[in-house]
Amino acid sequence: MDETANQTLDTVGPRLKHLRLRRDVSLTTLAAETGISTSTLSRLEAGLRRPTLEQLLPLARYYGVTIDSLVDAPRTANPRVDLRPMSCSDGSIIIPLTRRPGGIQAYKFVLLTGRDDTVPELRSHEGYDWAYVLNGTLRLILGDQDLVLKAGEAAEFDTRTPHWFGATSAGPVEYLSLVGRQGQRAHVRATTDDH
């Protein structure tokens, strides 16, 4: 195995520990969810054992990240096709679904279980946003409105209105966001044809 591969594998343990601690999950819970023993998980996180593909797959699935992000694989040569998920400091994950300049950009957001007493930090910017909840419950503060959206519900708004997205204590939430930087709106077409 070459030196680069060794260095890449040496960074997996700290990355796994960081993901687990950020989500406030115990080794026992993680072991039960992934089928990997607590002692193996502990050795992986401490860098005393190199992970195998059979271990990385359930860990990536549990954390909702790609194996590439777990091992910090080098970026592809063409950045237009590198749609690697981005982990945020609060534990949320942003998955870009498009990578083209201008026009509407699409993202999938995965937010960890939130607290209902979280004080939102509203922000505003140029553009238009369309959000669709895939799973869970999404809290949307939009100006002076405090909205709760369930799976299958959507919201559309001008992003110059101060807004904030968050999960609730009901559990994690996944949602899609289409953002038009210059105020483009999503166009939804419904047909009544019986074809």
SERO-4910 file (N, C-alpha, C, O; in steps of 0.05 Angstrom, whole numbers):
BEGIN
 pado doro    nc1    nc2    nc3   cac1   cac2   cac3    cc1    cc2    cc3    oc1    oc2    oc3
  Met    A     17    -23      0      0      0      0     18     25      0     38     26     15
  Asp    A     12     44    -16     29     68    -18     25     87      5      6     84     21
  Glu    A     43    106      8     43    125     31     17    141     32      7    146     53
  Thr    A      7    150      8    -17    166      8    -41    151     19    -57    161     34
  Ala    A    -43    125     11    -65    108     21    -63    105     51    -83    106     65
  Asn    A    -38    100     61    -34     98     90    -43    123    105    -56    121    125
  Gln    A    -35    146     94    -42    171    107    -72    175    107    -84    185    126
  Thr    A    -85    168     84   -114    171     82   -128    153    103   -146    163    117
  Leu    A   -120    128    106   -132    110    125   -127    119    154   -143    114    171
  Asp    A   -104    131    159    -97    141    186   -116    163    196   -119    167    220
  Thr    A   -129    177    177   -146    199    185   -175    190    189   -192    206    199
  Val    A   -182    165    183   -209    156    185   -218    154    215   -240    163    221
  Gly    A   -201    145    232   -208    142    261   -218    168    273   -239    169    284
  Pro    A   -201    189    272   -210    215    283   -236    225    271   -253    237    284
  Arg    A   -239    220    245   -263    229    231   -288    214    241   -309    226    245
  Leu    A   -285    188    245   -307    172    256   -314    181    285   -338    184    291
  Lys    A   -294    186    301   -299    195    328   -313    223    328   -332    227    344
  His    A   -304    240    311   -316    267    309   -346    265    302   -363    278    313
  Leu    A   -352    248    282   -380    244    274   -397    234    297   -419    243    301
  Arg    A   -387    214    311   -402    202    333   -407    222    356   -429    225    366
  Leu    A   -386    237    364   -388    256    385   -406    279    378   -422    289    394
  Arg    A   -405    288    353   -421    310    344   -451    303    344   -468    320    348
  Arg    A   -457    277    340   -484    268    341   -493    258    369   -515    249    373
  Asp    A   -474    260    388   -479    252    416   -489    223    417   -510    218    430
  Val    A   -475    205    404   -482    176    403   -461    161    418   -437    165    415
  Ser    A   -469    142    435   -450    125    449   -440    103    431   -452     96    411
  Leu    A   -417     92    439   -406     69    424   -426     45    425   -428     31    405
  Thr    A   -439     42    447   -458     20    450   -482     23    431   -490      4    417
  Thr    A   -492     47    429   -514     52    410   -505     48    381   -519     36    365
  Leu    A   -481     59    375   -470     56    348   -466     27    341   -471     18    318
  Ala    A   -456     11    360   -452    -18    356   -479    -31    350   -480    -48    331
  Ala    A   -499    -25    365   -526    -37    360   -537    -30    333   -550    -46    320
  Glu    A   -532     -5    324   -543      5    298   -528     -6    274   -539     -9    253
  Thr    A   -502    -11    278   -485    -19    255   -477    -48    254   -469    -59    233
  Gly    A   -480    -62    277   -472    -90    278   -442    -93    281   -431   -116    278
  Ile    A   -427    -72    287   -399    -73    292   -394    -71    323   -407    -55    336
  Ser    A   -377    -89    333   -374    -90    363   -363    -63    374   -349    -49    359
  Thr    A   -369    -58    399   -360    -33    412   -329    -33    413   -317    -11    409
  Ser    A   -317    -56    417   -288    -56    419   -275    -50    392   -255    -36    390
  Thr    A   -287    -60    370   -277    -54    343   -281    -24    337   -263    -12    326
  Leu    A   -304    -13    344   -310     15    339   -290     32    354   -279     52    344
  Ser    A   -284     25    379   -265     40    395   -237     39    383   -224     59    382
  Arg    A   -229     15    374   -202     13    361   -201     28    335   -180     40    328
  Leu    A   -223     28    320   -224     44    295   -220     73    300   -204     87    287
  Glu    A   -235     83    320   -234    112    327   -207    120    338   -198    143    333
  Ala    A   -194    102    352   -168    109    364   -145    105    343   -122    112    349
  Gly    A   -152     95    320   -131     91    299   -115     66    304    -93     63    292
  Leu    A   -124     48    321   -109     24    327   -117      1    308   -104    -20    308
  Arg    A   -137      7    291   -145    -13    272   -154      2    246   -167     23    248
  Arg    A   -146     -9    224   -154      3    198   -181     -7    190   -187    -31    193
  Pro    A   -199     10    180   -226      1    173   -226    -15    147   -210    -10    129
  Thr    A   -245    -34    146   -250    -49    122   -274    -37    108   -290    -22    120
  Leu    A   -279    -45     83   -302    -36     69   -327    -45     83   -348    -31     84
  Glu    A   -327    -70     94   -350    -81    108   -357    -65    133   -380    -65    142
  Gln    A   -337    -50    144   -343    -33    167   -351     -5    159   -367      7    171
  Leu    A   -339      5    137   -345     32    128   -373     34    117   -386     55    121
  Leu    A   -383     13    104   -410     15     92   -432     20    113   -447     39    110
  Pro    A   -434      4    135   -455     10    155   -450     36    170   -470     49    177
  Leu    A   -425     44    173   -420     70    187   -428     93    169   -440    112    179
  Ala    A   -422     92    144   -430    113    125   -461    114    124   -472    136    123
  Arg    A   -474     91    123   -503     90    122   -515    103    147   -534    119    146
  Tyr    A   -504     95    171   -515    106    196   -512    136    198   -530    150    206
  Tyr    A   -488    146    190   -483    175    192   -495    191    169   -496    216    170
  Gly    A   -504    177    148   -516    191    125   -496    206    108   -501    228     98
  Val    A   -472    195    106   -450    207     90   -440    186     70   -447    162     72
  Thr    A   -424    195     52   -412    176     32   -386    165     44   -374    176     63
  Ile    A   -378    142     33   -353    130     42   -330    149     34   -311    151     49
  Asp    A   -332    163     11   -312    182      4   -308    203     26   -285    210     31
  Ser    A   -329    212     38   -326    233     59   -314    221     84   -300    235     99
  Leu    A   -320    195     90   -308    182    113   -277    179    110   -262    183    130
  Val    A   -268    173     86   -240    169     82   -226    194     71   -202    194     66
  Asp    A   -242    215     66   -232    240     55   -217    234     28   -194    242     24
  Ala    A   -231    220     11   -220    213    -15   -213    238    -31   -227    258    -28
  Pro    A   -193    237    -47   -186    261    -63   -209    268    -82   -224    251    -91
  Arg    A   -211    294    -86   -232    304   -104   -227    295   -132   -205    290   -140
  Thr    A   -249    292   -147   -246    284   -175   -234    307   -191   -234    330   -183
  Ala    A   -223    300   -214   -209    320   -230   -229    341   -241   -221    364   -246
  Asn    A   -254    334   -245   -273    352   -256   -292    361   -234   -309    346   -225
  Pro    A   -289    386   -224   -305    395   -202   -335    397   -208   -351    398   -189
  Arg    A   -342    397   -233   -371    398   -240   -386    373   -233   -410    373   -230
  Val    A   -372    351   -229   -385    326   -222   -379    317   -193   -387    295   -185
  Asp    A   -366    334   -178   -359    328   -151   -381    339   -133   -380    362   -124
  Leu    A   -401    323   -128   -424    331   -111   -422    319    -84   -441    307    -74
  Arg    A   -398    321    -71   -393    309    -45   -410    323    -24   -411    348    -23
  Pro    A   -422    308     -6   -436    320     17   -417    337     34   -394    331     37
  Met    A   -429    359     45   -413    376     63   -425    373     91   -449    377     95
  Ser    A   -407    368    110   -416    366    138   -412    393    151   -391    406    147
  Cys    A   -432    402    166   -430    427    180   -424    423    210   -426    401    220
  Ser    A   -415    444    223   -407    442    251   -430    434    270   -425    423    291
  Asp    A   -455    438    262   -477    431    279   -486    402    274   -506    393    286
  Gly    A   -472    387    256   -479    359    251   -497    356    226   -502    334    217
  Ser    A   -507    378    215   -524    376    191   -506    370    167   -482    375    167
  Ile    A   -519    359    146   -505    352    122   -520    366     99   -544    366     97
  Ile    A   -504    378     81   -515    390     57   -504    375     33   -480    372     30
  Ile    A   -522    365     16   -514    350     -8   -522    367    -32   -546    369    -38
  Pro    A   -502    378    -46   -509    393    -71   -519    373    -92   -506    352    -96
  Leu    A   -540    380   -106   -551    363   -126   -546    375   -154   -550    361   -174
  Thr    A   -538    400   -156   -531    413   -181   -505    428   -177   -498    434   -155
  Arg    A   -491    433   -199   -467    448   -198   -464    463   -224   -446    457   -240
  Arg    A   -481    482   -228   -478    498   -252   -481    527   -245   -496    534   -227
  Pro    A   -465    544   -258   -466    573   -251   -493    585   -258   -504    579   -279
  Gly    A   -503    603   -241   -528    616   -247   -552    597   -245   -548    573   -240
  Gly    A   -575    608   -249   -599    591   -249   -606    580   -221   -595    589   -201
  Ile    A   -624    561   -221   -633    549   -196   -614    527   -187   -606    510   -203
  Gln    A   -606    528   -162   -588    508   -150   -606    490   -132   -624    499   -119
  Ala    A   -599    464   -132   -614    444   -116   -596    432    -95   -573    425   -100
  Tyr    A   -607    429    -71   -593    417    -48   -611    399    -33   -635    402    -32
  Lys    A   -599    378    -21   -613    362     -1   -600    368     26   -576    367     28
  Phe    A   -617    374     46   -607    379     73   -616    357     91   -639    347     90
  Val    A   -598    348    109   -604    329    130   -597    343    156   -574    348    161
  Leu    A   -618    348    173   -614    361    199   -618    341    221   -637    325    220
  Leu    A   -601    342    241   -604    324    264   -628    333    281   -637    356    278
  Thr    A   -636    316    299   -658    322    317   -652    349    331   -630    353    341
  Gly    A   -671    367    331   -667    393    342   -680    396    370   -691    377    381
  Arg    A   -678    420    380   -691    427    406   -713    447    400   -709    465    384
  Asp    A   -736    444    412   -758    462    407   -753    490    418   -767    509    411
  Asp    A   -734    492    437   -729    519    449   -705    533    435   -695    553    445
  Thr    A   -696    522    413   -673    535    398   -682    562    389   -703    566    378
  Val    A   -664    581    394   -669    609    385   -658    611    357   -634    610    353
  Pro    A   -676    615    337   -667    615    309   -651    641    303   -656    662    313
  Glu    A   -631    637    286   -615    660    276   -625    665    247   -616    652    228
  Leu    A   -643    684    244   -654    689    218   -634    703    200   -617    718    209
  Arg    A   -636    697    174   -619    710    155   -635    716    130   -657    705    126
  Ser    A   -625    734    113   -638    741     88   -617    745     67   -594    752     73
  His    A   -625    742     42   -607    745     20   -623    747     -6   -647    742     -5
  Glu    A   -611    755    -28   -625    756    -53   -632    728    -62   -617    710    -58
  Gly    A   -655    726    -74   -663    700    -86   -691    691    -78   -706    706    -66
  Tyr    A   -696    667    -85   -722    654    -80   -717    625    -72   -700    613    -84
  Asp    A   -732    615    -52   -727    588    -43   -753    572    -44   -774    582    -38
  Trp    A   -750    547    -52   -772    528    -51   -762    504    -36   -742    491    -44
  Ala    A   -775    497    -14   -766    475      4   -788    454      4   -812    460      7
  Tyr    A   -780    428      2   -798    406      2   -788    385     23   -765    376     21
  Val    A   -805    378     42   -797    360     63   -800    331     54   -821    322     46
  Leu    A   -777    316     55   -777    288     47   -785    270     71   -802    252     68
  Asn    A   -772    274     94   -777    258    118   -775    276    142   -758    294    143
  Gly    A   -791    270    162   -789    285    188   -805    310    188   -823    314    172
  Thr    A   -799    327    207   -813    352    212   -794    375    210   -773    376    224
  Leu    A   -800    395    193   -782    418    189   -795    443    201   -819    448    196
  Arg    A   -780    457    217   -789    482    228   -778    504    210   -754    506    205
  Leu    A   -796    522    201   -788    544    184   -798    570    197   -822    574    200
  Ile    A   -779    587    204   -786    614    213   -784    632    189   -763    633    176
  Leu    A   -805    645    182   -807    662    158   -819    689    166   -843    691    169
  Gly    A   -801    708    170   -811    734    180   -822    730    208   -808    721    226
  Asp    A   -848    737    212   -860    733    239   -876    707    240   -891    703    260
  Gln    A   -874    690    220   -889    665    220   -871    642    230   -847    640    223
  Asp    A   -882    624    247   -868    601    256   -883    577    245   -904    569    256
  Leu    A   -872    565    224   -886    543    209   -873    516    215   -849    514    220
  Val    A   -890    495    215   -881    468    218   -890    453    194   -914    451    188
  Leu    A   -871    442    178   -877    428    154   -871    398    158   -850    391    168
  Lys    A   -890    381    150   -887    352    152   -879    341    125   -879    355    104
  Ala    A   -871    315    124   -864    302     99   -885    306     78   -909    302     83
  Gly    A   -877    314     54   -895    318     32   -905    347     29   -918    354     10
  Glu    A   -898    364     49   -906    392     47   -883    409     37   -860    402     39
  Ala    A   -890    432     25   -870    450     13   -876    478     21   -899    485     28
  Ala    A   -856    495     19   -858    524     23   -842    538      2   -822    528     -7
  Glu    A   -852    561     -7   -838    577    -27   -839    606    -18   -860    616    -10
  Phe    A   -815    619    -19   -814    646     -8   -791    662    -20   -771    651    -30
  Asp    A   -793    688    -18   -772    707    -26   -752    707     -4   -759    712     19
  Thr    A   -726    701    -10   -706    698     11   -697    725     23   -680    726     41
  Arg    A   -708    747     13   -703    773     25   -719    775     51   -713    792     68
  Thr    A   -739    758     55   -753    756     80   -736    741    100   -727    719     93
  Pro    A   -730    752    123   -713    737    142   -725    710    148   -749    707    153
  His    A   -707    689    147   -717    662    150   -696    644    164   -673    651    167
  Trp    A   -705    620    173   -689    601    186   -702    573    184   -726    571    186
  Phe    A   -685    553    179   -695    525    178   -683    510    201   -660    514    209
  Gly    A   -698    491    214   -688    475    235   -705    450    239   -728    448    230
  Ala    A   -692    430    252   -707    405    259   -720    410    286   -714    429    300
  Thr    A   -739    393    293   -753    395    318   -744    372    336   -728    355    328
  Ser    A   -755    371    360   -749    349    378   -762    323    369   -756    301    380
  Ala    A   -779    324    348   -792    300    338   -772    282    323   -778    258    319
  Gly    A   -749    292    316   -728    276    303   -715    290    281   -720    313    276
  Pro    A   -697    276    267   -683    288    244   -702    294    221   -724    284    220
  Val    A   -693    311    203   -709    319    180   -692    320    156   -669    328    157
  Glu    A   -703    311    133   -690    313    107   -708    330     89   -732    326     88
  Tyr    A   -696    349     75   -712    365     57   -696    374     33   -671    376     34
  Leu    A   -710    379     11   -698    389    -13   -702    419    -14   -722    430     -5
  Ser    A   -682    433    -25   -684    462    -27   -675    470    -55   -653    463    -64
  Leu    A   -692    485    -69   -685    496    -95   -682    526    -90   -701    540    -82
  Val    A   -659    537    -96   -653    565    -91   -646    579   -117   -627    571   -130
  Gly    A   -662    599   -124   -656    616   -146   -642    641   -136   -654    657   -123
  Arg    A   -617    643   -143   -600    665   -132   -610    693   -141   -608    712   -126
  Gln    A   -621    695   -164   -630    721   -175   -660    724   -173   -671    741   -187
  Gly    A   -673    709   -157   -702    712   -154   -718    694   -172   -742    697   -174
  Gln    A   -705    674   -185   -720    655   -201   -738    638   -183   -730    630   -162
  Arg    A   -762    633   -192   -780    617   -177   -782    589   -189   -777    586   -213
  Ala    A   -788    569   -173   -792    542   -183   -819    542   -197   -838    554   -187
  His    A   -821    529   -220   -846    528   -235   -857    500   -233   -844    481   -242
  Val    A   -880    497   -221   -893    471   -218   -915    469   -238   -933    487   -239
  Arg    A   -915    448   -253   -936    444   -273   -952    419   -267   -940    398   -261
  Ala    A   -978    422   -267   -995    399   -262  -1012    395   -287  -1022    415   -299
  Thr    A  -1015    370   -296  -1031    365   -320  -1057    351   -311  -1058    337   -290
  Thr    A  -1077    353   -327  -1102    339   -322  -1107    318   -343  -1128    306   -344
  Asp    A  -1086    313   -360  -1089    293   -381  -1090    265   -368  -1076    260   -348
  Asp    A  -1106    248   -379  -1108    220   -369  -1090    201   -384  -1098    178   -388
  His    A  -1068    210   -395  -1051    193   -411  -1033    177   -395  -1017    162   -405
***
